[in-house]
Amino acid sequence: MFERFTDRARRVVVLAQEEAKMLNHNYIGTEHILLGLIHEGEGVAAKALESLGISLDAVREQVQDIIGQGQQQPTGHIPFTPRAKKVLELSLREALQLGHNYIGTEHILLGLIREGEGVAAQVLVKLGADLNKVRQQVIQLLSGYQGKEPAGVATGAGEQAQGTAQGGSQVLDQFGRNLTQAARDNKLDPVIGREKEIERVMQILSRRSKNNPVLIGEPGVGKTAVVEGLAQAIVKGDVPETLKDKQLYSLDLGSLIAGSRYRGDFEERLKKVTKEIRTRGDIIVFIDEIHTLVGAGAAEGAIDAASILKPLLARGELQTIGATTLDEYRKHFEKDAALERRFQPIQVAEPSLPHAINILKGLRDRYEAHHKVQITDGAIVAAANLADRYVSDRFLPDKAIDLIDEAGARLRLSILSSPP
């Protein structure tokens, strides 16, 4: 394994041994590896820990509080503890999962986090570090190393990331949309009166298992608005600790399928997307019309999207929010018990007439700015009442919003086309 280590990673091992000697410990544990990572000072791991405010002195102090100083300095070879060996094995797994043919300081730190029970993990938690945030910080820093020169590596690969985090964003941006970024840029419409549904989505996402909500409701009742409301809550920080700093992406299955003419093309694209989601660890995926997963991309001799995603959902490696209608849910999900039990249904009912009027009032500013017209309260009430009475094949608030939009477009055109 050590032949895969970068020069910096090897230096971490040497420094871990020195830290053990300084503390008069006759073994190298996870805590000494953590001290070595910080002491090394130049690698991705050191930078990630530094950015989170974790210093060498603070870690040393915590290690001494937990374990204490040994009686006498060890001599000769100092062995690794079983946990420390496990961390090094996990660092290899992390490297392979990221598609790297070397083990750098970042992989060792990711191994420490994945092991999660040693003294090193205890120290990080005591110093106020959330292990998931440490992982996200490492992945984020890795993206900045794309295209940089290697820093003296035995395998010739260098302690250089292949830009998985950045590539992940590129892959996801190619086949979807970052809703949290859209919320940050104020590109999403305000969400009115869906607090109960948004809270239920947060609750399911915070579960340990079966933490994939599926929104069930008729077209136009506001299923996508609930997800956009969640994205806005994430940006504001009005979410549980488990959802802070998450990125919510809307995945477009149509884009994934488009142009996949040959057998295996679709599976390859979907596997690329899921690999980036697993690598980053901070992605929640929203799939509208999620029933289309069943059979999506399944050419002759190929497998459909649901079959690819089910194992990932079962292992908790993929967190998904779905949206579909009740008919489609019964038709596709209830027939596939393995898929159905991975999701928790949330009913999104059509809003009442007063609720729909409040929604229209909340959206008024956006439509006034777009059409450059003034929309009165009377127009909003009339639009909601008329849509409710005469448009029987569609649902509130969508049909009332369309009526306001259509009226605004017509009025603006009549103003522009009228003679001065």
Buried (B, 14 or more C-beta within 10 A) or exposed (E): EEEBBBBBBBBBBEBBBBBBBBBEBBBBBBBBBBBBBBBBBEBBBBBBBBEBEBEBEBBBEBBEEEEEEBEEEBEEEBEBBEBBEBBBEBBBEBBEBBEBEBBBBBBBBBBBBBBBEBBBBBBBBEBEBBBBBBBBBBBBBBBBBBEEEBBEBBBEBBBBBBBBBBBBBEBBEEBBBBBBBBBBEEEBBBBBBBEEBBEBBBBBBEEEEBBBBBBBBBEBBBBBBBBBBBBBBBBEEEBEEBBBBBBBBBBBBEEBBEEBEEEBBBBEBBEBBBBBBBBBBBBBBBBBBBBBBBEBBBBEEBBBBBBBBBEBBBEBEBBBBBBBBEEBBEEBBEEBEEBBEBBBBBEBEBBEBEBBBBBBBBBBEEBBEEBEBEBEEEBBBBBBBEBBEEBEEBBBBBBBBBBBBEBBBEBBEEEEEEEE
